[in-house]
Each structure stands twice: as C-alpha cells, then as structure tokens.
Amino acid sequence: MILTLVSAGALGCVAPSVIQYQRRGGIDVNDQVEYYDIRGRTLRELRIDAHVNGPVARDTTWFGLTHYQIHWSYGYYRQPTLCRLTNVKMMVDVIVTLPRWVDSSDVDPAAVYWWANSSDQVRTHEAHHVQIAVDGAAEIRSLLQRQTGSDCTYLARTANEEAAVILRRVAEQQQDFDHKSRHGTVLPTRAGRSER
C-alpha cells in the first residue's frame, strides 16, 4: 500500500544525504538531498534569492522542505482458523530540499554569519521531519507484525485502516513541529525544550 504525505516539495540536483536521523530496524529509507542555488554577496541579496529560488509548497516559498512517502507490503501466513501478516516490509522515501550558496567569495561578513547559522538550522529542522516519518514507519511496522485474524482479507483491510490512522497522526506531528518550531526558527532539543 502506498500513501503519500507531504511536508514539502522538491527540486534541484540529487546529492548524497547530509541529513542526520536515527535509523530504525526493519525500515528501509531512501533519502535524497536536492539543492537549489542561491547567490548574493550581502545578507539582503541572499535572503531575496532564497525567497525567489526556494522550493514552494502550499503556495509558500520555504528555505528548506521535506517530502516523504511511507509505504509497506506484506504476505500472509494462513492456517485453517488463523491468518497473520508476514514478511512486513516498510519503506520511507524522502527528498529533502536545501539551499546551496554558490558564490560565497568576497562577501559581507554578516552574510557569512547568517549563512553558517541558517544552513545548519534548516538542515537540523528538515532532519527532524525525516525522523518523524521514520518513527511513524516503525510504529506501522510494529502494528502490522502484531496483527492476526481468522480471515486474511478482513485482516488486511483492518491492518491498513489502523496504519492509515498512524499516517494521519504522523502528518499532524509534522504540522505541529512546523508550528512549534516556526518552520525551523526554533530548534528542538533532546529534553523537549526549544532553543533559538
């Protein structure tokens, strides 16, 4: 089953992942990072170029975005009065879009300072979106592995319905994180507090 949840869109060139998140056992993650170029020698020029060239989602231009898709497959173990799901495979496809400053020589020191802070902050923010998706996939995997029933067709339907509830909760967590972090201007800490 494939369900798509979007916390962002993507554009640019594909590159190896620079996003750090905690892997979960049994979850295959295909993570890609795409970059869009920004140019400028001053802080003002960089901000304008990021706004003009940044990825767009929900009619808004963002500094960085994450698009993810969680999907799964499974088989059945059938007995005369029992069916259970087997060979549960969870996949998370992720595309993170980040800015890349392409002409960073002979620039205003304020622009360098802003870039150092902003690029780290957006990478950390988008990594948290990836983590939410991976954790949701792990929860779905656990759910599917525990499912049993007397009828395989009914079992598959109810398992997918329960997994869809988790997917909706993951989408809500993504939106709540964006709201609480003000789309990356406040970063999460391990203790659950925020830092600016």
C-alpha positions as a Markdown table, in Angstrom:
| # | Residue | x | y | z |
|---|---|---|---|---|
| 1 | Met | 0.0 | 0.0 | 0.0 |
| 2 | Ile | 1.3 | 3.4 | -0.8 |
| 3 | Leu | 0.2 | 6.6 | 0.9 |
| 4 | Thr | 1.8 | 9.9 | 0.3 |
| 5 | Leu | 2.2 | 12.6 | 2.9 |
| 6 | Val | 3.8 | 15.8 | 2.0 |
| 7 | Ser | 5.5 | 18.3 | 4.3 |
| 8 | Ala | 7.3 | 19.8 | 1.3 |
| 9 | Gly | 8.2 | 19.6 | -2.4 |
| 10 | Ala | 11.5 | 19.2 | -4.1 |
| 11 | Leu | 13.6 | 20.4 | -7.0 |
| 12 | Gly | 17.3 | 20.6 | -7.9 |
| 13 | Cys | 20.1 | 18.2 | -8.3 |
| 14 | Val | 20.3 | 14.9 | -6.3 |
| 15 | Ala | 23.2 | 14.5 | -3.9 |
| 16 | Pro | 24.2 | 12.1 | -1.1 |
| 17 | Ser | 22.3 | 12.6 | 2.1 |
| 18 | Val | 23.7 | 15.1 | 4.7 |
| 19 | Ile | 20.6 | 14.7 | 6.8 |
| 20 | Gln | 21.3 | 13.0 | 10.2 |
| 21 | Tyr | 18.5 | 10.9 | 11.8 |
| 22 | Gln | 18.2 | 7.8 | 13.8 |
| 23 | Arg | 17.7 | 4.7 | 11.7 |
| 24 | Arg | 15.1 | 2.1 | 12.9 |
| 25 | Gly | 15.4 | -1.6 | 12.5 |
| 26 | Gly | 13.3 | -3.1 | 9.6 |
| 27 | Ile | 12.7 | 0.3 | 7.9 |
| 28 | Asp | 14.3 | 0.8 | 4.5 |
| 29 | Val | 14.9 | 4.6 | 4.0 |
| 30 | Asn | 15.7 | 6.0 | 0.6 |
| 31 | Asp | 16.8 | 9.5 | 1.5 |
| 32 | Gln | 17.9 | 12.0 | -1.1 |
| 33 | Val | 19.0 | 15.6 | -0.7 |
| 34 | Glu | 18.4 | 18.0 | -3.5 |
| 35 | Tyr | 19.8 | 21.5 | -3.6 |
| 36 | Tyr | 18.7 | 24.8 | -5.1 |
| 37 | Asp | 21.2 | 27.5 | -5.7 |
| 38 | Ile | 21.2 | 30.9 | -4.0 |
| 39 | Arg | 23.5 | 33.8 | -5.0 |
| 40 | Gly | 24.4 | 37.0 | -3.2 |
| 41 | Arg | 27.2 | 39.0 | -1.6 |
| 42 | Thr | 25.1 | 40.6 | 1.1 |
| 43 | Leu | 22.7 | 39.3 | 3.6 |
| 44 | Arg | 19.8 | 41.1 | 1.8 |
| 45 | Glu | 20.8 | 39.6 | -1.6 |
| 46 | Leu | 20.9 | 36.1 | -0.1 |
| 47 | Arg | 17.5 | 36.4 | 1.6 |
| 48 | Ile | 15.9 | 37.7 | -1.6 |
| 49 | Asp | 17.5 | 35.0 | -3.8 |
| 50 | Ala | 16.4 | 32.3 | -1.3 |
| 51 | His | 12.9 | 33.6 | -1.4 |
| 52 | Val | 12.9 | 33.7 | -5.2 |
| 53 | Asn | 14.5 | 30.3 | -5.8 |
| 54 | Gly | 13.5 | 28.3 | -2.8 |
| 55 | Pro | 11.1 | 25.3 | -3.0 |
| 56 | Val | 7.4 | 26.0 | -2.9 |
| 57 | Ala | 4.7 | 24.1 | -1.0 |
| 58 | Arg | 1.2 | 25.2 | -0.2 |
| 59 | Asp | 1.7 | 28.4 | -2.2 |
| 60 | Thr | 4.6 | 29.4 | 0.1 |
| 61 | Thr | 8.4 | 29.6 | -0.6 |
| 62 | Trp | 10.5 | 27.9 | 2.0 |
| 63 | Phe | 14.2 | 27.9 | 2.8 |
| 64 | Gly | 14.2 | 24.1 | 3.1 |
| 65 | Leu | 11.5 | 21.4 | 2.6 |
| 66 | Thr | 11.0 | 17.7 | 3.2 |
| 67 | His | 8.8 | 15.4 | 1.1 |
| 68 | Tyr | 8.2 | 11.9 | 2.3 |
| 69 | Gln | 6.2 | 8.8 | 1.4 |
| 70 | Ile | 5.7 | 5.9 | 3.7 |
| 71 | His | 4.6 | 2.6 | 2.1 |
| 72 | Trp | 4.6 | -1.1 | 3.0 |
| 73 | Ser | 4.0 | -4.6 | 1.8 |
| 74 | Tyr | 3.4 | -7.9 | 3.5 |
| 75 | Gly | 2.4 | -11.5 | 2.9 |
| 76 | Tyr | 0.1 | -13.9 | 4.8 |
| 77 | Tyr | 0.6 | -17.0 | 6.9 |
| 78 | Arg | -2.6 | -18.9 | 6.6 |
| 79 | Gln | -3.9 | -21.7 | 8.8 |
| 80 | Pro | -7.5 | -23.1 | 8.8 |
| 81 | Thr | -8.6 | -20.7 | 11.6 |
| 82 | Leu | -5.8 | -18.2 | 11.7 |
| 83 | Cys | -4.2 | -15.6 | 9.4 |
| 84 | Arg | -1.3 | -13.4 | 10.3 |
| 85 | Leu | 0.8 | -10.9 | 8.3 |
| 86 | Thr | 4.3 | -12.0 | 7.5 |
| 87 | Asn | 7.4 | -10.5 | 5.7 |
| 88 | Val | 6.4 | -7.0 | 6.6 |
| 89 | Lys | 8.5 | -4.6 | 4.5 |
| 90 | Met | 8.5 | -0.9 | 5.4 |
| 91 | Met | 9.8 | 1.8 | 3.1 |
| 92 | Val | 10.2 | 5.5 | 3.5 |
| 93 | Asp | 11.2 | 7.6 | 0.5 |
| 94 | Val | 12.5 | 11.1 | 1.5 |
| 95 | Ile | 13.5 | 14.0 | -0.6 |
| 96 | Val | 14.9 | 17.0 | 1.4 |
| 97 | Thr | 15.5 | 20.3 | -0.5 |
| 98 | Leu | 18.2 | 22.6 | 0.9 |
| 99 | Pro | 19.8 | 25.8 | -0.2 |
| 100 | Arg | 23.3 | 25.9 | -1.6 |
| 101 | Trp | 25.2 | 29.2 | -1.6 |
| 102 | Val | 27.2 | 29.2 | -4.9 |
| 103 | Asp | 29.2 | 32.4 | -4.9 |
| 104 | Ser | 30.5 | 32.9 | -1.4 |
| 105 | Ser | 33.7 | 34.8 | -2.1 |
| 106 | Asp | 34.2 | 38.5 | -1.5 |
| 107 | Val | 31.1 | 38.8 | 0.7 |
| 108 | Asp | 29.8 | 40.8 | 3.6 |
| 109 | Pro | 30.7 | 39.2 | 7.0 |
| 110 | Ala | 27.0 | 39.4 | 8.0 |
| 111 | Ala | 26.1 | 37.2 | 5.1 |
| 112 | Val | 28.7 | 34.6 | 6.1 |
| 113 | Tyr | 27.4 | 34.6 | 9.7 |
| 114 | Trp | 23.8 | 34.3 | 8.6 |
| 115 | Trp | 24.6 | 31.5 | 6.2 |
| 116 | Ala | 26.5 | 29.5 | 8.8 |
| 117 | Asn | 23.7 | 29.7 | 11.2 |
| 118 | Ser | 20.8 | 29.4 | 8.7 |
| 119 | Ser | 22.2 | 26.4 | 6.7 |
| 120 | Asp | 22.8 | 24.4 | 9.9 |
| 121 | Gln | 19.4 | 25.3 | 11.3 |
| 122 | Val | 17.5 | 24.3 | 8.2 |
| 123 | Arg | 19.4 | 21.0 | 7.9 |
| 124 | Thr | 18.6 | 20.2 | 11.6 |
| 125 | His | 14.9 | 21.2 | 11.1 |
| 126 | Glu | 14.5 | 19.1 | 7.9 |
| 127 | Ala | 16.2 | 16.1 | 9.6 |
| 128 | His | 13.6 | 16.2 | 12.4 |
| 129 | His | 10.9 | 15.9 | 9.7 |
| 130 | Val | 12.7 | 12.8 | 8.4 |
| 131 | Gln | 12.9 | 11.4 | 11.9 |
| 132 | Ile | 9.1 | 11.9 | 12.4 |
| 133 | Ala | 8.5 | 9.9 | 9.2 |
| 134 | Val | 10.9 | 7.1 | 10.1 |
| 135 | Asp | 9.4 | 6.8 | 13.6 |
| 136 | Gly | 5.9 | 6.7 | 12.1 |
| 137 | Ala | 7.0 | 3.9 | 9.7 |
| 138 | Ala | 8.5 | 2.0 | 12.7 |
| 139 | Glu | 5.2 | 2.3 | 14.5 |
| 140 | Ile | 3.3 | 1.0 | 11.5 |
| 141 | Arg | 5.7 | -1.9 | 11.1 |
| 142 | Ser | 5.2 | -2.9 | 14.8 |
| 143 | Leu | 1.4 | -2.7 | 14.3 |
| 144 | Leu | 1.4 | -4.9 | 11.2 |
| 145 | Gln | 3.7 | -7.5 | 12.7 |
| 146 | Arg | 1.3 | -8.0 | 15.7 |
| 147 | Gln | -1.9 | -8.4 | 13.5 |
| 148 | Thr | -3.7 | -11.7 | 13.4 |
| 149 | Gly | -7.2 | -12.7 | 12.5 |
| 150 | Ser | -9.4 | -15.5 | 11.2 |
| 151 | Asp | -9.8 | -14.1 | 7.7 |
| 152 | Cys | -6.9 | -12.7 | 5.7 |
| 153 | Thr | -9.0 | -10.3 | 3.6 |
| 154 | Tyr | -10.5 | -8.7 | 6.7 |
| 155 | Leu | -7.2 | -8.7 | 8.4 |
| 156 | Ala | -5.5 | -6.8 | 5.6 |
| 157 | Arg | -8.3 | -4.3 | 5.5 |
| 158 | Thr | -8.3 | -3.6 | 9.2 |
| 159 | Ala | -4.5 | -3.5 | 9.4 |
| 160 | Asn | -4.3 | -1.0 | 6.6 |
| 161 | Glu | -7.0 | 1.1 | 8.2 |
| 162 | Glu | -5.1 | 1.1 | 11.5 |
| 163 | Ala | -1.9 | 2.0 | 9.7 |
| 164 | Ala | -3.7 | 4.9 | 8.0 |
| 165 | Val | -4.6 | 6.3 | 11.4 |
| 166 | Ile | -0.9 | 6.3 | 12.3 |
| 167 | Leu | -0.1 | 8.1 | 9.0 |
| 168 | Arg | -2.6 | 10.8 | 9.8 |
| 169 | Arg | -1.1 | 11.2 | 13.2 |
| 170 | Val | 2.4 | 11.5 | 11.6 |
| 171 | Ala | 1.1 | 14.2 | 9.3 |
| 172 | Glu | -0.3 | 16.0 | 12.4 |
| 173 | Gln | 3.1 | 15.7 | 14.1 |
| 174 | Gln | 4.8 | 17.2 | 11.1 |
| 175 | Gln | 2.5 | 20.2 | 11.1 |
| 176 | Asp | 2.7 | 20.6 | 14.9 |
| 177 | Phe | 6.5 | 20.5 | 14.7 |
| 178 | Asp | 6.5 | 23.2 | 12.0 |
| 179 | His | 4.1 | 25.3 | 14.1 |
| 180 | Lys | 6.1 | 24.9 | 17.3 |
| 181 | Ser | 9.5 | 25.4 | 15.6 |
| 182 | Arg | 8.1 | 28.3 | 13.5 |
| 183 | His | 9.3 | 26.4 | 10.4 |
| 184 | Gly | 12.8 | 26.0 | 11.7 |
| 185 | Thr | 13.4 | 29.2 | 13.5 |
| 186 | Val | 13.3 | 27.4 | 16.9 |
| 187 | Leu | 15.1 | 24.1 | 17.1 |
| 188 | Pro | 14.1 | 21.1 | 19.2 |
| 189 | Thr | 16.4 | 19.9 | 22.0 |
| 190 | Arg | 16.7 | 16.4 | 23.4 |
| 191 | Ala | 15.0 | 17.4 | 26.6 |
| 192 | Gly | 11.9 | 18.6 | 24.7 |
| 193 | Arg | 12.7 | 22.3 | 25.3 |
| 194 | Ser | 13.3 | 24.7 | 22.4 |
| 195 | Glu | 16.4 | 26.8 | 21.7 |
| 196 | Arg | 16.7 | 29.8 | 19.5 |
